[in-house]
Amino acid sequence: MKILNYEATNGPRIMNKLRYFVEDRIFGVCANLGEVLKIPASSIRLYFIYATFMTFGSPIILYLVMAFWMQVRQHWRRHHNPTVWEL
């Protein structure tokens, strides 16, 4: 009788939940940039990681500025175009 390790059976599922949380809930900068440029978000993430390591972390500042700008733009759109439920 085999005893399965909890991490071996649930590890990939937990990592997928974490991945989807990060992609959907945190900022979504790479996903939105991929939609605008019509290239896969995974490629943008990979290039971002490469650029971060080659420039000792300076693209992180650009990422945070873009995340802030996306949140401001989303707030502005919601404020100027309210839905029926927000009137």
Secondary structure, DSSP 8 states (H G I E B T S, - for coil): -----HHHHHHHHHHHHHHHHIIIII--HHHHHHHHHTS-HHHHHHHHHHHHHHTTTTHHHHHHHHHHHHHHHHHHHHHHS--GGG-
